Every structure is written in structure tokens, then in C-alpha cells.
């Protein structure tokens, strides 16, 4: 009996979990430190985008700075961070050292994600379930990999921070979190839908105005430095062709999305470099977006659950519908979907869905994609790899549609008043 209580006490000790969580990732970093072989990452970030981010960041060695001398398809926060780290390292700013320093910085936000997930889970379901969700998240492989690949860990951090503050009725604080997230990637702005649905009209309007004002203030210096490059970061994603989605299968685009060479970032005319050979969309973006908006309005009008779980479920379905209509897909986008899924469905089925989505993501990339070297990173119709890849895309789309249906079902339930 005493041993059982001792084990229960260990599992309920969040400080111990946090130590295990951080040390596990640090030990991975020590065992597989980042390094380059012939220009390719062969350490812990293998398969990710860190090398590409470093190539752009290292332009600072020639006094070429982001948004002044080259454009980014993303908002400014990430590349400003990578450049500051690069400049702070000075003569030691090799890829190895830069990636290591950046990894430690990202690890702080990933630890923040664990803490926020537990807090939100406790707010929704009680302390025991909140702690269980933290353990589940700590044991999921996908977040542990994504943090070395890209910067969606930061996006998730700001998203969960904004969601936590929103649940605490601290709308101004939440707006600050969401603005910071939108300056990393635009997707945290999807919280606007939940704010409009779960807040009175005036509060929602103030919230949205504050977020947009903060984003505008951040962009004003960039517009003053180089307006064309600053504007590209607001519009570049619309220039991407379809990739890794059912829309890409319809369009006949069978490779990942990209913007071409490093050199293309040095001129505003180069924004379409590397994508001109891709096929135009069979189904126009306005049609996809229109269908998603119509479904969103249906969900908006038929929502019956207005408690804390309903708010998180509304955010979840908004994200899933957005990603389903998007012309492209990247596996690291699960970094936002998985926490929302677990928070709304803290059950065995919710965990299994998270595992299945992760499995499909990694089967597609890198497992299948690394085998396309002979075809230049594209899947060739009729080749042995094409059918499995297309099947993964269809299965992932169907699974995400199923997740959206589950979120909708939760929103149709009668909630428990807070």
C-alpha cells in the first residue's frame, strides 16, 4: 500500500515531471548534437528546417539583416530572434553553436507548453486530469521532434498562453499573447473566432483591435526599413502552390512547398522563384476558404456549449477547419492541434487520435520523403512511393475531418456553467 501511495505521489509531482521533461530533451541534445555534413543537418534536427533558417540568418555576416536586406515569408519574431542569437555568438556563430543556443531557447518555450497544458487541463477537468495530460504530452514523440525542426513550439506557447489568459477572463493579457504569436506565425489570430463567439460584442471588438494594434506597431519599423520586404511577409504564403494535401493531389503538385533559393530572398521580385513550375489550383483558394467559412458559420450558429471546454473546443475546430482548407500541410502543424485535441478529449480515444495523427505525419515526412532523392524530392505518379504517399494524405485528411466532427459534437453538448 505504501509503495502504491509512493508511486502515486511521484506521478502527481509536477516538479519531477518538469525535470524529467527537460532532462530528456537535454540528454537527446547531448547525444545527438546539431552538426552539418556537406551542408545537411546530421544531428538532432535532421529532417527539419534549421539549416535553411541558419543560411538566411548567417547573411548577417555580410551585414544583411532580416526585413532590411532580405524578406521572410513569416512574421518578424522568429528571424529577429535567430539573428540576435547569431550576432550574440559573434565569431563563434557556427551552425553547431547557433543551433545549440537556439535549441536551448526553444526548450524554454516547450517547458512552458507543458506548464500551460497542465494549467488549462486542470482548469477544464480538475487537478488529476491536468496532471495526466501533462504526462501524456511529455511522452508524445511529435512535440519532442518538432522543437528541433522548426519554430511551431513558439507558436504553440503563445497560443496556449493566450488561451489560458482568455479562460482566466484576462482579455488584455490574452491579446498580448496572441499578438506575440501572430508575430511568429499568423495562426494564433484564429482565436478571434472564439473571442467573437464567447465574449460580448464590445469586449470582442476591443480584444481584436488591441491585437491588431500591437501587430501594426511591430510592423511600423519594418515598413520604414523596407516596405516591400515587410509587405512580402504579410502576403508570401498566398504565393505558395499546393503541397502535401488533397488539393495538391488534385493539382498535380507532388513535392513540398518552398520559395526556391536563398538568393531569392534578397529581391522582392524573387518571391515566386522556385514555384513557377507548379500547377495552378484546380479548386481556387476563394472556393476552399468560402466552404470553410460556411462551415465555420454553421458551427458558430449551432454552438450550445459556452463553458471553458466549449471555448477550447471552438478554438480546436477553428484550427482544424483552417488547416483542412489550406493549400498546404506541414507535419509540425500538429504542434497546435495535439494540445487542443488532448485538452478537449482527455481520454484514451483522444490519446490514440494524437498517436495516429503523429504516425501519419512521420510516415509521410520524413519516412517517405527521404526516399524521393532520385526524383528531386517529388513523388512520381506510377512509382512505388506514390500510392502510399497519396493514401497517407487521404487518411490524414479524413482523420482531421473526424477530429473536426468530434469538436463539433462537443460544442453541441450542453455545457456546465463556469
N, C-alpha and C positions, 0 to 999 in steps of 0.2 A: 504493500500500500504506500509506504513511504517513498519507495522508488518511483511509483506511478505519479505521486504528487510532485516529486522532484523533476521528473520529465515534463510534466505539465507546466511547472514553473519555468523551466528552460524555454519552452515553446512560447510562453507568454512574455518573455523578456525581450522587449524591442531593442534595447541597447545591445544585447547579444546578437540579435539578428542583424542589426546595422553593422556590427563588427565583422560578422561572417560575410555579409553582402559586400562590404568594401574590400576586405582582405582577399576574398575570392577573385575579384576583378584586378586587384593589385598583383596578386600572385600570377594571374594569367599574363599580365603585362610584363612581369619579370621573366616568366618562362618563354614568352613569345614577343620580345621587344620589337618595336617597329624598325624596319630597315629596308633598304632598296637593293634589288638585284637587277641590273640592266634597266633601271628606271621603273621597275614594278615593285610594289609592296610585297614583301615575303614574311612579314611579321604578323602581329595580331590583327592588323587592319586589312589583311589580304581579301580582295574582292570588293573593297569599299572605294570611296571617293577621296580619301585623304591625300593621295598622291596628286590628284588633279587640283585639289584645294591648295596644296603646297606650291604647285607650279605657278598658280596665279599669285599667291601670297608672296612668293620669292621674287616677283617682279620688283618688289620694294628695294632689292639690292641695286637696281638700276634707277632708283628714285621714281618708280612708277607705283602710284598708290591707288587703292580702290576708289571708284567713283570720281576721282580726279583725272586719272590717266587710263583707266580701263573700267568696263562695265561688268556688272554681275547680274545674272538672271534672278538673283534673290535679293530681298531687302538687305539693309546695310549691316545689321548687327553681327552676323557671322564673320564676314570678311574683315570688318573692322577689328573684331576680336583676334582673328588669326594673324592679322598684320601687326597688331600691338604685341602679341606673343613673339612674333618673328623679330620685330625691332628690339624688343627687350632682351632677346638672346644674343643680339649683336653678332660677333664673329663666330659664335657657337650655334648659329641658326641652321644647322644641317637638318635634313629631313628627320633623322633619328631623334634628335633633341627636341625639335619643334613638335613632332607627333607625340612624343612622350609628355611634354609640358601641356599640350592641348588635351591629351587623354586624361591627365590628372584633373584638369579644369572641368572637362565634361563629366568626369566621375563624381564631382561635387553635385552637379545637377541631377545625375542619376540617383544619388543617395537622397536628394531632395524629392525625386519622384516616389521613392519608396516611402518616405515620411508622409507625403501628401496623400498617397494611395491609402495608407493606413488611417490617416485622419478622416478622409472622406468616407472610407469604408465604415469606420466607427460611427460617423455622423449618420450614415444611412441604415446600418444594420446592427450596431452595437459593438462593444469592445472586442468580443471574442471573434466575430466575423471580420472586423477590421484587421485584427492581428493575423488571422488566417489568410486574408487576401495579401497581406504583406509577404507572408511566407511563399504563397503561390507565385507572386511577382518575382520574388528573389530567385525562385527555382526555374523560371521560364528562361529558355536559352535565347530567344529572339532579342529581348532588350539588352542582354549581355553582349550580343554581337553588334546590334545597331549602334551602340555608343562608340564603337571603334570605326564604323563605316562612314557615318555622315553626321549631321547635327540635329536630327529629329528628336534626340534626347532633350535638347534645349527647348524645342517647340513643345514637347510634352510637359516639361517642367513649368513653362509659362501657362500652358493650357490648364493643367491641374491646379496651379496656384490661383488662376482666375476663377476656376470653378469652385474651389474651396472658399474663396472670399465671397463669391456670389451666394453660396449656401449659408454663409455666416451673415448675410444681409449687409455686407460691407462693399457696396457697389463701387465706390470710388477707388478702393484698393483693387478690386477686381478689374476695373478698367485699366489701371496701371499695369497689372499683369498681362492683360490681353494685348495692350499696346506694345509691350516689350515682345510678346510672342509674334505679333504681326510684323514687327521689325526684324524678325528672324525668318519666318515664313508667314504667308498671309492666312493660312488656315485657321488660326485662333479667332479670326474675325467671324467664323461660323457660330460662335457663341451669341452673336447678335440675335439669331432666331429665337433662342431660348429666353433671352432678355426681353424681347418683344412679347413673347407668349406668357412669361411668368412674372412680369413686372407691369405696374400701371404705365399708361402711355407716357406720362411726363418723366417718370423715372427712367424708362427705357430710352427716351429721346436724349436725356441728359447723359446717360451712360454711353450711348453711341457717339454723341457729339464729343465727349471727353476723349474717347479712344481715338477718334479721327483727328482731333486737335493735337493730341500727343504725337501721332504719326506724322502729321503735317509739320510740326515743329522740328521733328528729327530730319525730315527731308529738306527743309529750307536751306540748311548749309550745303547739302549735296547739290541742290538745284543751283545754288550760287557758284559752286565749284565747277560744275559741268552739267548743265541742264539735260543735254541729250543722253548722257550716260545715266543720270539719275532716273530719267523717264523710262529708259530701257528696263530698269529693274522692276518697274511697275507693269510693263507690258510684255516682256520677253517670253513668259510662259505661254502666252497665246500664240506665239510663233512656233511652238513645238508641234511636230507632227504626232500622230497617234503612235503609241508604243505599249506593248505588253498588256493589251486589253482586247475585249471582244471587238471593239471599234477598230483596233489595229488589224485584227484578222480580216474584218470586212474591207478595210482599206488596202490590204496587201503590204503593210509595213511590218516587217518581221525582225526588227532589231530594237535595241534600247533607244531611249530618247537622248539626244545630245545636241550641242551647239557647235560642234566642229573643233577647231584648233584653239590653242592659247592665243595665237596671233589675232584671231577673230574678235577677241575681247578688247582689242586696242583701238577698234574703229566702230563707230555706230553703224556703219554700212555692213559690218560683218555679222549682224545678229542672226541672219538666216544662213550663214555659212555652215555647210555640213548637213543641212536639212532640205536643200532644194531638190535633191534627188528622191525625196519621199513622196508618196502618193497623197493627193488631197483627200479630205474626208468624204466618204460615201454619205454619211449622215452628218449634216452640218452641226457645228457646235451649238448654234442657237436652238436647234431642234432638241438636242440632248439636254441642254440646260432648261429648255422650256418644259420638257417632260418631268425632269427632276423638280422644277419649281412647282409644277402642278401637283406632284405627289407630296411635296412639302406643304403646300396649302391644304391638301386633304388631311395630312397629319395635324397641321396647325388647327384646323377647324374641328377635328374629331377627338382631340386630346381631352381626356377626362381626369387624368391624374395630375394634380398640381402640388404634390408634396415634393420632398427633396429627391426621392428616387425618380419621380416623373421628370424633374428638371434634368437630371443626368441622362435619363433615357432619351429625352428630347435632343440633348447635345449629341448623344450617340447616333441616333438615326439621322441627324443632320450631316454628320461626318460621313456616314456610310453612303447616303444618297449622293453626296458631293463626289466621293471617290468613284462611285458606280458610273456617274455621268462623265467623269473626267476622261479626256482622250488618252491619258497615260496612267501607268501604275508603276510604283516602286515598292519593293518589299518593306523598306524601312517605314512606310506609312502606317504599318501595323503598330508602330510605337505609340500612336494616338488611339487606335481602335482597341487594342488589347486592354488597356486600363479601363476604358469606358465599358467594355463588354463585361469585365470581371466585376466592376462596381455595381452594375445593374443585375448581373446574374452570378452571385457568389455561390455557385453550386457546382456539382461535378460536371453537369452539362456545359456550364459556362467555361470551365477549365478545359474540357475536351474540345470545345469550339476554338478556344485560343490555341491549343496544340495543333489542331487541324489546319487552321489558317497559317500558323508558323511553318508547318510541314510543307504545305503547298508553296509558300513563299520561297523556301530554301531549295525545294526541288527545282523550281523554275530558275532561281538565281541564288547561288552560283552553279548548282549541280548540272543543269542542262546547258546554261550559257557558256560555261568554260569549255564545253565540247564543240563550240562553233568557231574555233580559231581558224580552221581551214576555209571557212566561208565568210571571213571578215566580221565575225560577231553577229551574223544574221542566220535565221533558220530558213532553210531552203525547202519549199514545198516538194514532197516526194521523198525527202531524205528520212532516214530512220528517226531523227530527232524531232521532226516537225509535228507529227501526230501527238506524241507525248506532251510536247510544249503547248499545243493548242488545247489539249484535254485539260492540262493544269489551269490554263486561263479560264476555260469554261467552268471548271469545278470551283475555282476561286470566286468567280463572278456569282455563281449560284449560291455559294456559301455566304457571301456577303449579302446577297439578296435575302437569304434566310435570316441572317442576323438582323437586317433591317425589319423584317416581318416580326421577329421576336421583340425588338424595341417597340414597334407599333403596338403589339399585343400588350406590352407592359403599360403603354400610355393609355390604352383603352380601359384599363382596370380602374376601379375606384380607389384613390389613394387615401392614405392615413394623414389627417391634418397634422402639420408640424406644431 
